[in-house]
Amino acid sequence: MGGGSKLRGNEYGEFDHFMFITMTEKGPYFTNLMLDGIEDKNIRKEKTSTSF
């Protein structure tokens, strides 16, 4: 756990969450677990994403 974020919201891919990772034969499967539910796998929008 850890990292930094401005927490501007889901549309920017900046939110408090846990990652639930399941390993499958095809590779890992990631899920964003939030306090109020599970978010879609495409939560980060291309127009609001920035390079790190």
Backbone as JSON, one array per atom type, in Angstrom:
{
  "sequence": "MGGGSKLRGNEYGEFDHFMFITMTEKGPYFTNLMLDGIEDKNIRKEKTSTSF",
  "N": [[0.84, -1.16, 0.0], [0.4, 2.27, -0.62], [1.62, 5.36, -2.0], [1.16, 8.4, -3.94], [-1.36, 10.88, -4.52], [-3.53, 13.31, -5.95], [-6.15, 12.92, -5.55], [-8.37, 13.61, -7.24], [-10.59, 12.37, -8.22], [-12.67, 9.75, -9.78], [-12.76, 10.1, -12.59], [-10.23, 10.96, -13.23], [-8.7, 8.87, -12.51], [-7.82, 8.89, -9.92], [-8.2, 7.99, -6.77], [-9.12, 6.7, -3.52], [-8.51, 3.33, -2.86], [-8.45, -0.28, -2.89], [-6.56, -2.84, -4.44], [-7.7, -5.77, -5.86], [-6.33, -8.67, -6.83], [-6.39, -11.32, -9.05], [-4.88, -14.25, -10.04], [-4.81, -15.84, -13.12], [-4.86, -18.43, -15.65], [-4.45, -17.06, -17.98], [-3.16, -14.82, -17.17], [-2.83, -11.97, -14.86], [-5.77, -10.64, -13.22], [-7.27, -7.65, -12.53], [-9.02, -5.78, -10.04], [-10.6, -2.84, -8.94], [-11.24, -2.11, -5.71], [-13.48, -0.33, -3.86], [-14.73, 1.68, -1.12], [-17.46, 2.02, -1.47], [-18.22, 0.21, -3.45], [-17.49, -1.77, -6.46], [-15.45, -0.72, -9.06], [-15.59, -0.14, -12.63], [-13.47, -1.81, -15.04], [-12.36, -0.04, -16.85], [-11.86, 2.46, -15.66], [-10.16, 4.71, -15.73], [-10.04, 7.43, -17.79], [-9.07, 8.14, -21.13], [-8.8, 10.85, -22.01], [-8.3, 12.24, -19.65], [-6.09, 11.1, -18.56], [-2.69, 11.17, -17.5], [0.87, 11.27, -18.07], [3.29, 9.71, -15.98]],
  "CA": [[0.0, 0.0, 0.0], [1.13, 3.52, -0.61], [1.61, 6.15, -3.23], [0.65, 9.74, -3.8], [-2.41, 11.24, -5.45], [-4.29, 14.51, -5.63], [-7.51, 12.44, -5.29], [-9.32, 14.44, -7.97], [-11.79, 11.61, -8.52], [-12.62, 8.6, -10.68], [-12.49, 10.48, -13.99], [-8.78, 11.14, -13.39], [-8.01, 7.68, -12.02], [-7.24, 9.24, -8.62], [-9.19, 7.69, -5.75], [-8.69, 5.72, -2.52], [-9.01, 2.01, -3.2], [-7.6, -1.46, -2.76], [-6.53, -3.66, -5.65], [-7.9, -7.2, -5.68], [-5.68, -9.26, -8.0], [-6.56, -12.75, -9.19], [-4.01, -14.83, -11.06], [-5.47, -16.84, -13.95], [-3.96, -19.03, -16.64], [-4.2, -16.04, -19.01], [-2.47, -13.69, -16.55], [-3.52, -11.37, -13.72], [-7.04, -9.93, -13.38], [-7.27, -6.59, -11.52], [-10.29, -5.15, -9.69], [-10.5, -1.72, -8.0], [-12.23, -2.22, -4.64], [-13.68, 0.95, -3.18], [-15.6, 1.52, 0.04], [-18.87, 2.0, -1.87], [-18.49, -0.72, -4.53], [-16.42, -2.15, -7.37], [-15.44, 0.14, -10.24], [-15.37, -0.75, -13.93], [-12.06, -1.96, -15.37], [-11.94, 1.1, -17.68], [-12.16, 3.65, -14.86], [-9.35, 5.86, -16.12], [-10.4, 7.89, -19.13], [-7.9, 8.54, -21.93], [-8.65, 12.3, -22.1], [-7.84, 12.8, -18.39], [-4.89, 10.42, -18.08], [-1.43, 11.91, -17.67], [2.02, 10.41, -17.86], [3.95, 9.86, -14.67]],
  "C": [[0.89, 1.23, 0.0], [1.07, 4.21, -1.94], [1.05, 7.53, -2.96], [-0.39, 10.05, -4.85], [-3.07, 12.53, -5.0], [-5.74, 14.19, -5.32], [-8.57, 13.32, -5.93], [-10.57, 13.67, -8.4], [-11.6, 10.53, -9.57], [-12.26, 8.99, -12.1], [-11.02, 10.71, -14.27], [-7.99, 9.91, -12.95], [-7.33, 7.92, -10.68], [-8.31, 9.07, -7.55], [-8.59, 6.72, -4.75], [-9.31, 4.39, -2.86], [-8.01, 0.93, -2.78], [-7.63, -2.17, -4.1], [-6.71, -5.12, -5.25], [-7.38, -7.86, -6.95], [-5.85, -10.77, -7.96], [-5.66, -13.23, -10.31], [-4.79, -15.92, -11.8], [-4.45, -17.44, -14.91], [-3.58, -18.04, -17.74], [-3.44, -14.84, -18.46], [-3.28, -13.1, -15.42], [-4.81, -10.65, -14.13], [-7.14, -8.95, -12.23], [-8.67, -6.04, -11.31], [-10.01, -4.03, -8.7], [-11.61, -1.85, -6.97], [-12.29, -0.9, -3.88], [-14.63, 0.72, -2.02], [-17.07, 1.41, -0.36], [-19.15, 1.09, -3.06], [-17.27, -1.04, -5.37], [-16.54, -1.33, -8.64], [-15.15, -0.66, -11.5], [-13.88, -0.81, -14.25], [-11.52, -0.8, -16.19], [-12.16, 2.42, -16.95], [-11.39, 4.88, -15.3], [-9.64, 6.21, -17.57], [-9.17, 8.44, -19.85], [-7.71, 10.05, -21.91], [-8.16, 12.92, -20.79], [-6.59, 12.12, -17.86], [-3.65, 11.27, -18.38], [-0.27, 10.95, -17.5], [2.66, 10.73, -16.53], [5.42, 10.02, -14.86]]
}
